Amino acid sequence: MKANSFDKKFDDNETDILDDLDLSTAKRTNQASRRVNVDFPEWMINSLDMEAARLGVTRQSIIKVWLAERLDNSSQP
């Protein structure tokens, strides 16, 4: 499929554009992971776990989202 045909489908809000993509080779840029260890007080772990359970996600997800939001807000003037 030519790029202009794909763009037209997207612009026309067609919902089946995913069928036109080869997601097996897709990569997210700037997403390399590095493992870090952080010690948290027990009360903080308990609060994180309660919030994660409320949202139905993992503790790690909560931490990543909140850190990303904070860093994004910090980088804006």
TORBATOR-844072 format. One line per field, with one value per residue (C-alpha): residue in one letter; residue number from 1; x, y, z. Coordinates in Angstrom, 1 decimal, always signed. Layout:
r = c(A, ...)
k = c(NUM, ...)
east = c(X, ...)
north = c(Y, ...)
up = c(Z, ...)
***
This chain:
r = c(M, K, A, N, S, F, D, K, K, F, D, D, N, E, T, D, I, L, D, D, L, D, L, S, T, A, K, R, T, N, Q, A, S, R, R, V, N, V, D, F, P, E, W, M, I, N, S, L, D, M, E, A, A, R, L, G, V, T, R, Q, S, I, I, K, V, W, L, A, E, R, L, D, N, S, S, Q, P)
k = c(1, 2, 3, 4, 5, 6, 7, 8, 9, 10, 11, 12, 13, 14, 15, 16, 17, 18, 19, 20, 21, 22, 23, 24, 25, 26, 27, 28, 29, 30, 31, 32, 33, 34, 35, 36, 37, 38, 39, 40, 41, 42, 43, 44, 45, 46, 47, 48, 49, 50, 51, 52, 53, 54, 55, 56, 57, 58, 59, 60, 61, 62, 63, 64, 65, 66, 67, 68, 69, 70, 71, 72, 73, 74, 75, 76, 77)
east = c(+0.0, +1.3, +1.7, -0.9, -3.5, -2.7, -2.8, -6.2, -7.6, -6.3, -7.7, -11.0, -11.1, -11.2, -10.8, -9.0, -5.7, -3.9, -4.4, -2.2, +0.8, +3.5, +3.7, +6.2, +9.0, +7.7, +10.0, +9.5, +12.2, +14.0, +12.5, +15.6, +15.2, +17.7, +17.1, +17.4, +16.9, +15.1, +14.3, +11.0, +9.6, +6.9, +4.1, +4.9, +4.9, +1.5, +0.1, +1.5, +0.0, -3.4, -3.5, -2.2, -5.0, -7.6, -6.5, -5.9, -2.3, +1.1, +3.1, +5.8, +3.3, +2.2, +5.7, +6.6, +3.6, +3.9, +7.6, +7.0, +4.3, +6.6, +9.5, +7.3, +5.9, +9.4, +10.7, +8.0, +8.7)
north = c(+0.0, +3.4, +6.0, +8.4, +5.6, +4.7, +8.4, +8.7, +5.7, +7.2, +10.7, +9.1, +7.5, +4.0, +1.6, -1.3, +0.4, -2.0, -4.7, -2.7, -2.6, -5.1, -4.9, -7.7, -5.3, -2.3, -0.7, +2.0, +4.6, +5.7, +2.8, +0.8, -0.5, -0.5, -2.1, +0.0, -0.8, +1.6, +1.2, +2.5, +2.8, +0.2, +2.7, +3.8, +0.2, -0.3, +2.9, +1.9, -1.5, -0.2, +2.3, -0.4, -2.8, +0.0, +0.6, -3.1, -2.6, -3.6, -1.6, -1.2, +0.4, +2.9, +3.9, +4.2, +6.3, +8.6, +9.2, +9.8, +12.4, +14.1, +14.2, +15.5, +18.2, +19.2, +19.5, +22.0, +25.7)
up = c(+0.0, -0.9, +1.9, +0.5, +0.4, +4.1, +5.0, +3.4, +5.3, +8.5, +7.7, +6.9, +10.3, +8.9, +11.8, +10.0, +9.3, +11.7, +9.1, +6.8, +9.2, +9.8, +13.6, +13.8, +12.9, +14.9, +17.4, +20.0, +19.8, +23.0, +24.9, +25.9, +29.5, +32.3, +35.6, +38.7, +42.4, +44.6, +48.3, +49.4, +52.9, +53.7, +53.9, +50.4, +49.1, +50.7, +49.2, +45.8, +46.0, +47.0, +44.1, +41.7, +42.8, +42.5, +38.9, +38.1, +37.1, +38.6, +41.1, +38.5, +36.1, +38.7, +39.4, +35.7, +34.9, +37.8, +37.2, +33.5, +34.3, +36.8, +34.4, +31.6, +33.8, +35.0, +31.4, +30.4, +31.0)
***
